[in-house]
Amino acid sequence: MNANTLITFYQGKGSDAAGRMIEEIWAWDHHKLEWTHDYIQWLFPLKEKSRFNPDAPVLNAGSIYHFRQYLQQQVLRSFKLMLSCYGLRPVEKSGASVQIVKGNNFKDRSLFWISEGNHNYLRISRILQSLVLVGLAEHARAFFDCLRKIYQEEKEEIGEETLSYWKAATIRKPNKIKQLFDEHFQNALTTS
């Protein structure tokens, strides 16, 4: 799949590899978001091919430009959807800045994603990285600030390594992120 497929998907004019339109995914409930694993790469694309979903397109310079110029509101809708899934919500502050805070349902929603080695930690890394790529670095930093506060309460469950992934994703050091993921997968293979 190429980057044009991704742009038409985000414009609501084309489907993902499974035939789903973005409006359909935006309408999913938390359960479907949690247990479906091949959509996150479409909502939050990266420049690197996904190991988990090789059918997902990747960003290139042209598509990054297009996202930054024309599709940021759609990406923010995807971001708000995932925040809701995690029991979080954005709060617009004065001066067009944003803050991410716990929502009223955080305690219930956190049961689905705050646990040692949870797959949502990788999703969150992807979300942070994608936000930076498409020109929403302020939102990525706000999300990371919220995650860092949650980490202070849940150090045992989240772990320092996960926090370092998230931090690397927000400062967009691709080599550091790739190194961390490679180490993670190598460790997973040797302990399996």
Residue frames relative to the residue before (quaternion, step in Angstrom):
aa qw qx qy qz dx dy dz
M 1.0000 0.0000 0.0000 0.0000 0.00 0.00 0.00
N 0.2654 -0.7801 0.5451 0.1546 3.54 -0.98 0.78
A 0.7209 -0.4619 0.3127 0.4113 3.53 -1.33 0.21
N 0.5947 0.5659 -0.3745 0.4311 3.63 1.08 -0.56
T 0.5961 0.5525 -0.3501 0.4656 3.57 1.11 -0.69
L 0.6471 0.5228 -0.3020 0.4656 3.55 1.01 -0.85
I 0.6605 0.5040 -0.3092 0.4627 3.58 0.92 -0.87
T 0.6733 0.4728 -0.3136 0.4741 3.62 0.87 -0.84
F 0.5907 0.5467 -0.3594 0.4722 3.60 1.12 -0.63
Y 0.7119 0.4561 -0.2626 0.4650 3.59 0.80 -0.99
Q 0.6439 0.4978 -0.3214 0.4841 3.60 1.17 -0.47
G 0.4836 -0.6749 0.4252 0.3604 3.59 1.27 -0.19
K 0.5674 0.6127 -0.3641 0.4124 3.59 1.27 0.35
G 0.7787 0.2066 -0.1209 0.5799 3.58 1.26 -0.11
S 0.4552 -0.6958 0.4943 0.2538 3.54 -1.27 0.36
D 0.5416 -0.5639 0.4922 0.3825 3.53 -1.35 0.15
A 0.7520 -0.4034 0.2643 0.4493 3.61 -1.27 -0.02
A 0.6849 0.4559 -0.2760 0.4969 3.60 1.22 -0.45
G 0.5830 -0.6225 0.3549 0.3831 3.60 1.27 0.18
R 0.5237 0.6412 -0.4088 0.3840 3.60 1.24 0.24
M 0.3615 -0.6958 0.5812 0.2179 3.53 -1.13 0.76
I 0.6220 -0.5701 0.3766 0.3825 3.58 -1.12 0.57
E 0.6071 0.5579 -0.3564 0.4394 3.62 1.02 -0.71
E 0.6192 0.5407 -0.3363 0.4595 3.58 1.07 -0.73
I 0.6735 0.4815 -0.2957 0.4766 3.59 0.90 -0.92
W 0.6381 0.5302 -0.3292 0.4509 3.59 0.97 -0.80
A 0.6831 0.4852 -0.2838 0.4663 3.61 1.16 -0.50
W 0.4648 0.6982 -0.4438 0.3155 3.61 1.23 -0.15
D 0.4318 -0.6601 0.5463 0.2819 3.52 -1.26 0.56
H 0.7272 -0.4450 0.2956 0.4311 3.57 -1.29 0.20
H 0.6248 0.5517 -0.3442 0.4322 3.58 0.98 -0.79
K 0.6850 0.4738 -0.2887 0.4722 3.58 0.86 -0.93
L 0.6300 0.5258 -0.3333 0.4643 3.60 1.02 -0.74
E 0.6739 0.5080 -0.2929 0.4495 3.57 0.99 -0.83
W 0.8081 0.3445 -0.1474 0.4545 3.58 0.80 -0.98
T 0.6096 0.4639 -0.3743 0.5226 3.59 1.25 0.13
H 0.1903 -0.8545 0.4806 0.0504 3.56 -0.68 1.06
D 0.6918 0.5068 -0.2882 0.4261 3.62 1.17 -0.10
Y 0.5691 0.6023 -0.3877 0.4039 3.59 1.16 0.42
I 0.5833 0.6376 -0.3760 0.3344 3.59 1.04 -0.74
Q 0.6311 0.5400 -0.3243 0.4527 3.58 1.12 -0.69
W 0.6437 0.4958 -0.3118 0.4925 3.59 1.21 -0.45
L 0.6856 0.4724 -0.2922 0.4707 3.58 0.97 -0.81
F 0.7976 0.1484 -0.0492 0.5825 3.57 1.08 -0.77
P 0.0606 -0.8485 0.5257 0.0042 3.57 0.39 1.25
L 0.2127 -0.7471 0.6185 0.1184 3.53 -1.31 0.53
K 0.5994 -0.5460 0.4324 0.3945 3.56 -1.30 -0.02
E 0.6840 0.4523 -0.2735 0.5028 3.57 1.24 -0.37
K 0.5405 -0.6169 0.4710 0.3249 3.56 -1.12 0.72
S 0.4627 -0.6889 0.4927 0.2621 3.57 -1.01 0.82
R 0.4145 -0.6897 0.5366 0.2539 3.56 -1.00 0.83
F 0.7115 0.4730 -0.2440 0.4588 3.56 1.13 -0.68
N 0.7944 0.1420 -0.0494 0.5886 3.57 1.13 -0.63
P 0.1247 -0.8469 0.5131 0.0624 3.58 0.32 1.23
D 0.6023 0.5686 -0.3580 0.4311 3.62 1.24 -0.26
A 0.5648 0.6067 -0.3903 0.4006 3.59 1.23 -0.24
P 0.4492 -0.6899 0.4933 0.2809 3.60 -0.96 0.82
V 0.3242 -0.7270 0.5705 0.2020 3.54 -1.29 0.36
L 0.5409 -0.6141 0.4716 0.3285 3.52 -1.26 0.44
N 0.0734 -0.7368 0.6668 0.0847 3.52 -1.26 0.55
A 0.7550 -0.3873 0.2477 0.4676 3.60 -1.24 0.07
G 0.6715 0.5096 -0.3017 0.4455 3.59 0.94 -0.86
S 0.6933 0.4593 -0.2894 0.4740 3.58 0.89 -0.86
I 0.5922 0.5458 -0.3704 0.4629 3.60 1.08 -0.63
Y 0.6338 0.5199 -0.3219 0.4737 3.58 0.96 -0.87
H 0.6659 0.5093 -0.3036 0.4529 3.59 0.87 -0.96
F 0.6464 0.5059 -0.3214 0.4721 3.60 0.92 -0.85
R 0.6788 0.4997 -0.2991 0.4473 3.58 0.85 -0.93
Q 0.7231 0.4486 -0.2466 0.4636 3.59 1.00 -0.79
Y 0.8591 0.2101 -0.0258 0.4661 3.57 0.84 -0.99
L 0.7940 0.3738 -0.1605 0.4517 3.62 1.05 -0.57
Q 0.3575 0.7635 -0.4877 0.2266 3.61 1.16 0.20
Q 0.6331 0.5311 -0.3487 0.4423 3.62 0.96 -0.72
Q 0.6422 0.5079 -0.3224 0.4751 3.58 1.05 -0.72
V 0.6344 0.5096 -0.3299 0.4786 3.59 1.01 -0.79
L 0.6397 0.5174 -0.3293 0.4632 3.59 0.98 -0.76
R 0.6109 0.5282 -0.3562 0.4700 3.59 1.06 -0.61
S 0.6413 0.5031 -0.3150 0.4863 3.59 1.00 -0.80
F 0.6396 0.5354 -0.3126 0.4544 3.56 1.00 -0.87
K 0.6657 0.4953 -0.3019 0.4695 3.59 0.89 -0.91
L 0.6016 0.5571 -0.3469 0.4553 3.58 1.08 -0.70
M 0.7069 0.4471 -0.2661 0.4792 3.58 0.85 -0.96
L 0.5934 0.5461 -0.3717 0.4600 3.59 1.04 -0.65
S 0.6401 0.5294 -0.3149 0.4592 3.57 0.95 -0.89
C 0.6326 0.5385 -0.3204 0.4551 3.56 1.01 -0.84
Y 0.7214 0.4156 -0.2303 0.5038 3.58 1.11 -0.70
G 0.5241 -0.6499 0.4066 0.3710 3.60 1.27 0.03
L 0.5585 0.5784 -0.3815 0.4560 3.55 1.21 0.59
R 0.0803 -0.7953 0.5980 0.0584 3.56 -1.25 0.28
P 0.4449 -0.6736 0.5125 0.2926 3.56 -1.16 0.56
V 0.1284 -0.7422 0.6515 0.0903 3.53 -1.22 0.62
E 0.3068 -0.7435 0.5670 0.1775 3.55 -0.66 1.12
K 0.1787 -0.7836 0.5899 0.0778 3.53 -0.85 1.01
S 0.6698 -0.4759 0.3604 0.4415 3.56 -1.25 0.19
G 0.7688 0.3234 -0.2571 0.4881 3.55 -1.13 0.64
A 0.5614 -0.6502 0.3566 0.3672 3.59 1.22 0.53
S 0.4620 0.6447 -0.4885 0.3636 3.61 1.12 0.43
V 0.2771 -0.7614 0.5693 0.1394 3.53 -1.25 0.40
Q 0.1134 -0.7506 0.6466 0.0748 3.52 -1.24 0.58
I 0.2450 -0.7383 0.6072 0.1618 3.57 -1.08 0.72
V 0.0205 -0.8096 0.5849 -0.0457 3.57 -0.79 1.06
K 0.6130 -0.5170 0.4383 0.4060 3.53 -1.32 0.23
G 0.3401 -0.7209 0.5687 0.2029 3.53 -1.06 0.82
N 0.7113 -0.4457 0.3253 0.4354 3.57 -1.30 0.08
N 0.7262 0.4210 -0.2330 0.4910 3.58 1.15 -0.59
F 0.2997 0.7983 -0.4893 0.1827 3.61 1.23 0.21
K 0.6501 0.5353 -0.3370 0.4210 3.59 0.81 -0.93
D 0.6904 0.4603 -0.2765 0.4849 3.60 0.91 -0.87
R 0.7004 0.4769 -0.2786 0.4521 3.59 0.84 -0.96
S 0.6176 0.5728 -0.3549 0.4056 3.60 1.02 -0.71
L 0.5540 0.6144 -0.3895 0.4049 3.60 1.17 -0.46
F 0.6932 0.4839 -0.2665 0.4630 3.58 1.16 -0.57
W 0.8160 0.2559 -0.1433 0.4980 3.60 1.11 -0.31
I 0.6795 0.4302 -0.3219 0.4996 3.62 1.12 -0.27
S 0.4291 0.6219 -0.5488 0.3575 3.51 -0.16 1.39
E 0.6544 -0.5513 0.3435 0.3871 3.53 -1.07 0.72
G 0.8606 0.1052 -0.1052 0.4870 3.57 -0.89 1.03
N 0.3090 0.7866 -0.4907 0.2119 3.61 1.20 0.30
H 0.5429 -0.6492 0.4305 0.3137 3.59 -0.99 0.89
N 0.5752 0.5975 -0.3833 0.4066 3.60 1.15 -0.43
Y 0.5426 0.6042 -0.4122 0.4130 3.60 1.16 -0.36
L 0.6550 0.4803 -0.3064 0.4964 3.59 1.05 -0.76
R 0.6106 0.5420 -0.3468 0.4617 3.58 1.04 -0.72
I 0.6575 0.5110 -0.3085 0.4597 3.56 0.92 -0.91
S 0.6147 0.5348 -0.3458 0.4654 3.60 1.01 -0.77
R 0.6516 0.5128 -0.3014 0.4707 3.57 0.97 -0.90
I 0.6487 0.5229 -0.3214 0.4499 3.59 0.88 -0.92
L 0.6624 0.5108 -0.3048 0.4555 3.57 0.85 -0.97
Q 0.6793 0.5011 -0.2826 0.4556 3.55 0.85 -1.02
S 0.6687 0.5060 -0.2961 0.4572 3.58 0.92 -0.92
L 0.6253 0.5425 -0.3420 0.4447 3.58 0.95 -0.83
V 0.6459 0.5094 -0.3199 0.4701 3.58 0.96 -0.85
L 0.6646 0.5300 -0.3069 0.4280 3.59 0.87 -0.95
V 0.7630 0.3792 -0.2071 0.4808 3.58 0.90 -0.89
G 0.6576 -0.5783 0.2917 0.3847 3.57 1.21 0.49
L 0.5915 0.5571 -0.3709 0.4497 3.57 1.22 0.41
A 0.0936 0.8497 -0.5101 0.0946 3.55 1.02 0.90
E 0.6105 0.5529 -0.3628 0.4358 3.60 1.02 -0.68
H 0.6508 0.4956 -0.3114 0.4836 3.58 1.01 -0.76
A 0.6221 0.5299 -0.3347 0.4692 3.58 1.05 -0.76
R 0.6687 0.4889 -0.3047 0.4701 3.60 0.91 -0.87
A 0.6373 0.5177 -0.3291 0.4665 3.60 1.00 -0.77
F 0.6372 0.5116 -0.3177 0.4809 3.58 1.02 -0.82
F 0.6603 0.4992 -0.3124 0.4660 3.59 0.90 -0.89
D 0.6212 0.5379 -0.3490 0.4505 3.62 0.96 -0.77
C 0.6522 0.4976 -0.3032 0.4848 3.57 1.00 -0.83
L 0.6612 0.5081 -0.3024 0.4617 3.59 0.92 -0.91
R 0.6288 0.5312 -0.3351 0.4584 3.58 1.02 -0.75
K 0.6396 0.5045 -0.3231 0.4815 3.62 1.03 -0.72
I 0.6429 0.5045 -0.3187 0.4802 3.58 0.99 -0.82
Y 0.6095 0.5585 -0.3394 0.4488 3.58 1.02 -0.81
Q 0.6268 0.5480 -0.3429 0.4350 3.62 0.96 -0.79
E 0.7020 0.4369 -0.2502 0.5037 3.58 1.15 -0.64
E 0.7949 0.2725 -0.0891 0.5348 3.58 1.16 -0.65
K 0.0949 0.8534 -0.5089 0.0604 3.61 1.03 0.74
E 0.6702 0.5149 -0.3077 0.4371 3.58 0.89 -0.90
E 0.7096 0.4650 -0.2590 0.4617 3.57 0.96 -0.86
I 0.7312 0.4149 -0.2333 0.4887 3.59 0.95 -0.84
G 0.2463 -0.8097 0.4967 0.1925 3.57 0.87 -0.90
E 0.5892 -0.6118 0.4196 0.3202 3.52 -1.15 0.77
E 0.6168 0.5616 -0.3462 0.4294 3.59 1.05 -0.75
T 0.6510 0.5078 -0.3099 0.4715 3.57 0.96 -0.87
L 0.6372 0.5210 -0.3294 0.4626 3.58 0.94 -0.85
S 0.6497 0.5099 -0.3267 0.4596 3.61 1.01 -0.74
Y 0.5831 0.5457 -0.3731 0.4722 3.64 1.10 -0.60
W 0.6862 0.5027 -0.2847 0.4419 3.53 0.82 -1.06
K 0.6502 0.5081 -0.3172 0.4673 3.57 0.95 -0.85
A 0.6539 0.5127 -0.3120 0.4607 3.60 0.90 -0.91
A 0.6408 0.5351 -0.3267 0.4431 3.59 1.01 -0.78
T 0.6943 0.4828 -0.2910 0.4473 3.60 0.96 -0.76
I 0.7146 0.4004 -0.2653 0.5085 3.59 1.11 -0.48
R 0.3487 -0.8060 0.4280 0.2135 3.52 1.40 0.16
K 0.2953 0.6908 -0.5915 0.2927 3.48 0.42 1.31
P 0.2701 -0.8272 0.4630 0.1684 3.58 0.19 1.25
N 0.6535 0.5137 -0.3368 0.4423 3.60 0.92 -0.76
K 0.6427 0.5105 -0.3195 0.4735 3.58 1.03 -0.78
I 0.6513 0.5053 -0.3177 0.4685 3.59 0.93 -0.86
K 0.6549 0.5027 -0.3145 0.4685 3.59 0.88 -0.91
Q 0.6428 0.5196 -0.3249 0.4597 3.59 0.93 -0.84
L 0.6669 0.5014 -0.3056 0.4587 3.60 0.88 -0.91
F 0.6737 0.4824 -0.3006 0.4723 3.59 0.92 -0.88
D 0.6347 0.5251 -0.3343 0.4579 3.60 0.96 -0.82
E 0.6486 0.5035 -0.3139 0.4768 3.58 0.97 -0.85
H 0.6394 0.5349 -0.3232 0.4480 3.58 0.98 -0.87
F 0.7050 0.4560 -0.2720 0.4701 3.59 0.84 -0.97
Q 0.6124 0.5331 -0.3508 0.4666 3.59 1.06 -0.66
N 0.6518 0.5021 -0.3045 0.4800 3.59 0.98 -0.85
A 0.6436 0.5228 -0.3219 0.4570 3.58 0.99 -0.82
L 0.6628 0.5054 -0.3042 0.4612 3.59 1.00 -0.81
T 0.7075 0.4631 -0.2756 0.4572 3.59 0.93 -0.81
T 0.7032 0.4343 -0.2782 0.4894 3.61 1.16 -0.43
S 0.5489 0.6214 -0.3967 0.3940 3.61 1.26 -0.11
